[in-house]
């Protein structure tokens, strides 16, 4: 029997181009997901903005006393810091402290 030398098949340029386009698409999605704002932080910031706007309007019309206005401002700051913590504080969920098995 004759033994033939099998040549390696060369992929066409379109297969390589499709693979590269797919890898770029995946990289873009990962980059977009990394830059996306945390939904919890977005909700907290929106609630904080509405809360502080209402308190500010009530304070300008003198419908709220000064201590209540001060306490509500402190609550607004706490909401702001909570939103910042959700957005920037817990970036790496599976960080070096949790080993992968």
C-alpha positions in Angstrom: 0.0 0.0 0.0 1.2 3.4 -0.8 1.5 5.7 2.1 0.4 9.2 1.3 1.7 12.3 3.1 -1.1 14.1 4.6 -0.7 17.8 4.4 -2.1 20.0 7.1 -5.2 21.8 6.1 -4.8 25.5 5.9 -7.6 27.6 7.2 -9.0 30.1 4.8 -8.6 33.8 5.5 -12.3 34.1 6.2 -12.2 31.6 9.0 -9.3 33.5 10.6 -11.1 36.8 10.1 -14.3 35.5 11.6 -12.5 34.1 14.6 -10.7 37.4 15.1 -13.9 39.4 14.8 -15.6 37.1 17.4 -12.7 37.6 19.8 -12.9 41.4 19.4 -16.6 41.3 20.0 -16.2 39.3 23.2 -13.4 41.7 24.3 -15.7 44.7 23.6 -18.5 43.1 25.6 -16.2 42.4 28.6 -14.9 46.0 28.4 -18.5 47.4 28.3 -19.6 45.2 31.2 -16.6 46.3 33.2 -17.5 50.0 32.6 -21.2 49.5 33.3 -22.6 51.1 36.4 -23.8 48.9 39.2 -27.6 48.9 39.2 -27.8 49.1 43.0 -25.5 52.1 43.0 -27.6 53.7 40.3 -30.8 53.2 42.2 -29.3 54.5 45.4 -28.0 57.6 43.7 -31.4 58.3 42.1 -33.2 57.8 45.4 -30.7 60.0 47.2 -31.1 62.8 44.6 -34.9 62.7 44.9 -34.8 62.6 48.7 -32.4 65.5 49.0 -34.4 67.5 46.4 -37.6 67.0 48.4 -35.9 67.9 51.7 -34.4 71.0 50.1 -37.7 72.2 48.8 -39.4 71.6 52.2 -36.5 73.4 53.9 -36.7 76.4 51.6 -40.5 76.7 52.2 -39.8 76.3 56.0 -42.0 73.3 56.3 -39.3 71.3 58.0 -37.3 72.3 61.1 -33.6 72.8 61.1 -32.8 69.6 63.0 -34.9 67.5 60.7 -33.2 69.1 57.7 -29.8 68.4 59.2 -30.6 64.8 60.0 -32.0 64.3 56.5 -28.8 65.7 55.0 -26.8 63.2 57.0 -29.1 60.4 55.7 -28.5 61.7 52.2 -24.7 61.5 52.8 -25.0 58.0 54.1 -27.0 57.0 51.0 -24.3 58.6 48.8 -21.5 56.7 50.5 -23.5 53.5 50.2 -23.9 54.0 46.5 -20.2 54.8 46.1 -19.3 51.6 48.0 -21.6 49.5 45.8 -20.0 51.1 42.7 -16.3 51.1 43.6 -15.8 49.2 46.9 -16.5 45.6 45.9 -14.9 45.5 42.4 -13.2 42.1 42.5 -15.8 39.6 43.7 -13.5 36.6 43.4 -10.3 38.3 44.5 -7.1 36.8 45.8 -8.7 36.0 49.1 -10.9 33.4 47.5 -8.8 30.7 45.8 -10.1 29.0 42.7 -10.3 25.3 42.9 
